[in-house]
Amino acid sequence: MATSFKGNKSFLPSKQCVVCKKEMTWRKAWEKNWDTIKYCSDRCRAQKTSSRTFTS
């Protein structure tokens, strides 16, 4: 993580939710497990086993 963040979120890493394909931006709370984060919300986590996908 760059030390010159200063509020510019365009430099933060991001990835897509595997269920809804929404882009998720890195958060300090996810710092230790960013590589294992797959879902943007509890709703998507609950739908991971469902064959249906949804759009928000």
C-alpha positions in Angstrom: 0.0 0.0 0.0 1.4 3.4 -1.0 2.1 5.7 1.9 1.0 8.8 -0.1 -2.7 8.0 -0.1 -4.1 11.4 1.0 -7.7 10.5 0.2 -7.4 9.7 -3.5 -9.3 6.4 -3.9 -8.3 5.9 -7.5 -5.0 4.5 -6.4 -6.6 1.8 -4.1 -6.7 -1.8 -5.4 -10.1 -3.1 -6.4 -11.8 -6.4 -7.5 -15.2 -7.6 -8.6 -17.7 -9.5 -6.5 -18.0 -13.1 -7.8 -21.8 -13.0 -7.5 -23.0 -9.6 -8.7 -19.8 -8.4 -10.4 -19.9 -5.1 -8.5 -16.5 -3.4 -8.1 -15.2 -3.5 -4.5 -12.5 -1.0 -3.4 -9.9 -2.0 -0.8 -10.8 -1.1 2.8 -8.5 -0.8 5.8 -10.8 -3.4 7.5 -9.9 -5.9 4.8 -6.1 -5.2 5.0 -5.2 -8.6 6.5 -7.4 -10.8 4.3 -7.8 -8.8 1.0 -6.7 -11.8 -1.0 -9.5 -13.9 0.4 -12.4 -11.4 0.0 -14.8 -12.6 -2.7 -18.2 -11.0 -1.9 -19.3 -7.4 -1.6 -22.0 -8.0 1.0 -23.8 -10.6 3.2 -26.5 -10.8 0.5 -23.9 -12.0 -2.1 -22.3 -14.3 0.4 -25.7 -15.9 1.1 -26.3 -16.3 -2.7 -23.0 -17.9 -3.4 -24.5 -21.4 -3.6 -27.5 -20.3 -5.5 -27.4 -20.7 -9.3 -29.3 -17.4 -9.7 -27.5 -14.1 -10.0 -29.0 -10.7 -9.5 -28.4 -7.2 -10.6 -28.5 -4.2 -8.2 
